[in-house]
Amino acid sequence: QVQLVESGGGLVQPGGSLRLSCETSGGIFSFYTMGWYRQAPGKERELVASINSGGDINYSDSVKGRFTISKDNAKNTMYLQMNSLKPEDTAVYYCNFRPLELLRWRDYWGQGTQVTVSS
């Protein structure tokens, strides 16, 4: 059973930084995509950044240049370094793990962590 455990959210002032972590367990997969999504109150969940097993990275335009996604394969952990945070970055952040499992793409989600950017 694949499990994702997130950590690192909190309250930060505008211009500050936070680092989110997402540790996965329960399987080893050759092909996968991992990503960070966020959902603000009253809004749909949106993709913030993604990284795949080949190392390809994508960012949403709203975070490009401020956020950095990375992964440590030895620790089975994905990170999201968030710099120059803005109030509009306030949301619940979810990590997603999408492995190719038995010839099908599966979706697994973390529990979510609150990020609040406010003075």
QUIURQUI-V535017 format. One record per helix or strand of 3 or more residues. SS is the DSSP state (~ for helix, > for strand). FROM is the first residue (numbers start at 0). LEN is the number of residues. Records with the same first field share a line. If there is no record, write none. Layout:
SS=FROM-LEN + FROM-LEN
//
This chain:
>=2-5 + 9-3 + 17-8 + 31-8 + 45-7 + 56-3 + 66-6 + 76-6 + 90-11 + 112-5
~=72-3 + 86-3
//
